[in-house]
Amino acid sequence: MECNLRFRASSTQGGESEILVNEPRVLDLLKACELVEDWMINPARVTALEVLKWPGAILESETDMAPLHEAAMDLLDKALDDLIASREAEGERIQTMLEQRCESIADIVQQVRKRRPEVMAALREKLLQRIADLDVEADPQRVEQELVMMAQKIDVEEEMDRLLAHIAEVEKVLQRDEAVGRRLDFLMQELNREANTLSSKSQDTETTRLAVDIKVLIEQMREQVQNIE
């Protein structure tokens, strides 16, 4: 962050200020003009105003910069205090928002976990119905083996465990008194990866909806994390 300050002196009260002519400088300038005019054919007349416009022709009155410097530093300190207070307030708001989203994701993960027995029961019923439709005698042991393989394909326990672990890490990182933006951004990527896997393994509409809800919450968090250093 940078701060620039430029000073430009104003005229004295009433719009008038003393004009001090740098006499040696002006005399040297006039001599130079006379010399150049001797070399020229029909030289144009140099007016007094043009001479006064020449750099150094007018002496700049010295200004006591100490009061100005003191006032500028006071204003800078106040501006910095206001900026820090504003950033702290914004940081608290973002932290609260992230903690709320973490809590919501953890709640959704528990909902998905509670649905697993229902999902497995539905898969079992669906498999048995297919066998019944084929009107064949199925080997019970073979049916159980098939159910085990299906359960392994749609098992999301690891994904849910990692989601909760990442959420716990986010909450832990938010308590650090240091720059945590890059760490949080990395955690958002990890959360999104697990949410995508959870969605891809979903075998029922409700679980898919819950996975989408998690991804929406993660995206909301990711947008806010971009504002954290």
N, C-alpha and C positions, 0 to 999 in steps of 0.2 A: 504494500500500500504506500502511495506517495502523496505528499502534500506540497503544493507550490504557493508561494506568496509573492505578489508583485506590488511594489510601492510606486505611486505616482503622486507627486506633490500637487496640491491645489493652490489656487490663488488665495491671498489673504482676505480677511473679511471685507466686504464691500466690493470685491471683484478686482482690487488693485494690488499690485505687488511691485516692489522696487526692481528696476532693470539696471543691472550693473554691466557696463561695457568693459570688455577686456582690451584696454587701450593698446598695449604692445602688440597684441595679436591682430587687432584691426589695422594698426599702422603698417605692420608687416604685410598684411593682405592688400592694402591699398598700393603699397610700393610694388608688390607683385603684379597687381592689375596694370599699373602704369608701364611696367616693363613689357608685359605681354601686349599692351595696346600699341607700343612702338613697333612691334613686329607685324601688326595686323593692318589691313586696309579697311578704312571706314569701320572701326570697332564700335560696337553698341555701347552706350553709356551704362555703367554699372550703378544701380541705385543704392541708396543707403540701406533700404530694407533688404536687398539682396546680400549686402555685406553683413548685416546683422544675422542673417540666416546661416551664415557660414559656421561650421562647427568650431566651437571655442570662442566665437565673437562675444557671446553673452556669458558672463560669469554666473554659475549656479550658486545660489545662496546655500550655505551649509545648514542642514537640518539636524537637530538633535534626535537621533534615532532611538535613544534609550527608552523614552516613554512608549514609542510605537512598538518597539521590540517587546516590552513588558506586556502591553495590551494584547499583542498578537499571541504571545505565549499563553496568556490567560485564556484567550479564546480557543487556542489549540488544546489546552488541557481540558476545557469544558467539552469541546467537540469529541475528544478521545473518551472522556467519561461517558458521554451520551452514546457513543458508538459501542463501547464495551457493555453498557447496560442493555442496549438494544440487542446485541449479539447474544448476551446471556439469556435474555427473555426469549429470543428465537430458539436458542439451544434447548431451553427448558421445554418449550412447546414441541419441538421436534422429538426430544427424548420421551416426552409423555405419549406422543403419537406412536412412536416406535414400540414402546412398551405395551401399549394397548393392542397394537397389531400382533405382537408376539403372543400375547395372552389369547387373542382370538384364534391364531393358528394352532396353538397348543390345544385349545378346546375342540377345534375341528379334527385334529389328529385323534383325540380321544373318541370322538364320534365315529370316525372311520374304524378305529380299533373295536368298538362295541358292535359294529355292523358285521365284522368278519364271520361270526358263527352263522348269522342269517344268510350271508353270501354263500358260505360253504353248503348250508342246508339247501339253498335254492339250486346250486350246481348239482348236488346229489339227486335232488328230485328231477331235475332236467335230464340227467343222464339215465335215470331209471325209466323215465317216460319215453326216452328214445328207444331204449331196449324193449319196452312194452310195445311200442309202435311197430317194431320189427317182428314182433311175435316169435321171439326166439328165447331159448332157455340160457340165461347168462350164468356164468360161473361167479358165485358171490365173491370169491377171492380175487378173481380178475377185476370185478367191479371195484373193489376196494383199492386195488393197485392203481386203477385208472383214476380214481378219486384222489389218491395221494399225489400222483403226477400232476393232476390239474391244480391241486392245492399248492404245489411247489412253484408252478408257473405264475400263479397270481399272488404268491406270498409277498407282502409288503411290510413285514415287521421291521426289517432292516431299514427301509426307507423312512418309516415312521419314527424309529429310534433316532435316526440321523437328523430328521427334522427337529425333533425335540432337543437334541444335542446342540444343533446350530442355534436354535432359539435361546437356549440357556447361555450360549457363548455371546450372542448379541446382547443380551441383558447384562452380562458381565462386562463386555467391552464398553457399554454405555456408562459405566461407573468410573471409567478411567479418566484421570485428569491429564489428558494428552490428546494429540491429534489422532483420531480414530477413523477418519473417513475412508481410507483405503482398506482398512481391515473390515469395516462394515460392508463396503462394496463387494469385497471377496465373499463374505458370508451371504450376501444377497444372491450371488451366483450359485453358491452351494445349495441354498434353500430352493432356488428355482429348479435346479437339476433334480433334486429329490421329488419336488412337486410334479415335475414332468413324468418321472418314472412312476409315481403313484397313479397318475392319470392314465398312463399307457397300460398299466396292469389292471385297471378297473374292470370289473365284470358286471356292474349294475349301474343304473342311471344315477342313483343317489350318491354312490361313491364318486362317480365322475363329477357330479355337481359340487361335492365337497372339495374335490381336488382343484376344480376351477376357482372356487372361493379362496382357497389357499394361494393360488397363483395371483389372484387379484390383490390380495393383501400384501403379498411379496412385492408386487409392482408398485403399490402405494408406498411401501417402505423404501424401495430402491430410488424413487423420485426424490424423497426427502433426504436420503443419504447423500445425494449429489450436492446438497447444500452444506455438508459437514466437511471440515478440513481434516 
